[in-house]
């Protein structure tokens, strides 16, 4: 099945009201390039294409024209069971990723079995000049390295990122809010000692206060650490 066949399928599943809704969520994306296909339908199509090995032509067609093509691409890559092959596809796709939603939904299942091999790539991605490559790297640190794989080195890596990009700093804030929920004692000094820029600092506190994963006592304390 080639790219044109897949595109025809996407337009058959179009929901124009949903397209308008999606456009509001992703204001940086051209609204005329959002078809309006719901995520469960895209995931189902990705599984079908991957199972039937009908993805090669589509995956090689980069950059994509439509948002849903990017989403479908991310879902297909996320199904790949071979780490090296998956990483090859991720490295091709990341520089073409052009919005937060696709970035955040690119989540290869195989990565959780290869965290040692993944880490050097994360280090490299964090130095990228491409917004969504950096965002993806932070997301991987948040997903796989805040539990038994945690090291004090990792929040330091995220804290040291210097960027004016909204979508990078929002992910940094999300990382620290999650880290406070999972590694509170190790991470609270970043807030207490004001190691983060003002925006990320206050957003991390906001997200933590809104979370159900930290105690009321911790929330009250975090509120006292807000900066102006």
Buried (B, 14 or more C-beta within 10 A) or exposed (E): BEBEEBBEBBEEBBBEEBBEEBBEEBEEBEEEBBBBBBBEBBBEBBEEBBEEEBBEEBBEBEEBEBBBBBBBBBBBBBBBEEBEEBBEBBEBBBBBBBBBBBBBBBBBEBBEEBBEEBBEBBEEBBEBEBBBBBBBBBBBBBBBBBEEBBEEEBBEBBBEBEBEBEBBBBBBBBBBBBBBBBBBEBBBEBBEEEBBBEBBBBBBBBBBBEBEEBEEEBBEBBEEBEEE
